[in-house]
Amino acid sequence: MGELVESVPNVVLAVYAHPNDADVSCGGTLAYWASRGSEVHLLVCTDGAKGTTQLDLDTAMFATTRAIELRDAASALKLSSHSILGYRDGDLTEGEALREELVAWVRRVRPDSVLGHDPTAVFFGQEYFNHRDHRVAGWALLDAIAPAAGLPHYFPDAGPPHQVGTVYLSGTLQPDVWVDIGSTIETKVEAVLCHRSQLDGHGSDTNDWMRESVIQRAREAGGFAGVEFAEAFRRVQLLR
């Protein structure tokens, strides 16, 4: 039976590549921790402007649409804050600029726990391989957390150093802990459905299809942890 995370962090920072990534990956966990009193902040790296199959579309206007959808989803999860760094969708580059920006956010928010993409997860069977932006955002976040954010001579203008206690990586092929989201599964569904621009291609039953997909994935994860619904993570404990 998988290990359930019982502790609730005081301050949480979630860092994801695209506007809908956190809701799909860990929306139930963010909502659960927020309901238990956590101060939960979400940082999105890109504008999501290329996340559509529509040819005749103004990408600047589409970025605005995705920002509105993110706002609605953050409200559903009852997050303390959400922000978009505004890097171009599909062009996220791992380098000093992104790393420094993430270090500044870690030092400003001073989270106990940070959530993000597992950059080592690339091939998911024969049907999917991980988006480049996910991998870049994941590596940049890990590099920002340790050692940079915790040591004063890394990016000294980014604020006083802060050592993150625990990192939870989602979308992982090596999960070792689970969070029970039985009380927030409906909130997760609501947040995912806020990203209306991402629900094209399934006809009039799109919402029903997506709702069932979210519930089924959470039920599968719950089966590993002995609960009805869960989200899975690869955990790294930097402080004990």
C-alpha positions, 0 to 999 in steps of 0.5 A: 500500500502506498504512503499517504501524505498526512501533513499539511504544509503552511505555505505552498508554491506550485510551479507549472508550465501551462495554465491548466497543468496544475489543475490536471496534475495536482488540483485536488491536492492544492484545493485540499491543502487550501481547505485545511488552511495552507497558503497556496500560490500558483506560478505558471511559466508560459502564456499558453498561447499555442495550446490550440488546434485552431489555425485562424486564431490571434495568439495574443487574444488566446493568451488572454483567454487562457489567463481568464481561464486560469483566474477562474480555476484558481478561484475554484481551488481557493488559491491565495494567489496565481501569477503568469511569468509570460514566457512564450508557449513552447519556447521555455528555455532552461537558463539563468533568467528563468532560474533567477526568476524562480529563485526570487519567487521561492524567496518571496513566497518562502514555501514549506513545500513546492510542487512541479513537473517531474522532468525525468518522466519522458515516455509514457508507454507508446501513446505520449511523451512529455511536453518540452515545456514541462521538462524545462520547467521541472529542471529549472524549478529543481535547480532553483530550489537547490542549491540556489534559493537556499544559499545567499551567494546565488542571485543575491539580488533575488532576496534573502535565502530560503530553504524549501523543505519538501518537493512534490513532483507530479506527472511522475513515473516513479510515484512514492507518496499519494495525497487523498483528494476524496474531499476535493475531487469535485473541486478538481473537476470544476477547476479542470473544466474552467479551461474551456479552450482546452476541451475542444474535440470531444463534441457536445459531451466534452464536459462529461468526457473530461469529468469522467477522465479526471475521476478515473485517473484519481480513482486509479491513483487512489487504488495504490494508496487504499483510498477512493481518490488520490493524486500521486507524487515523487517526493524529495525531502530536503529538510526533516 
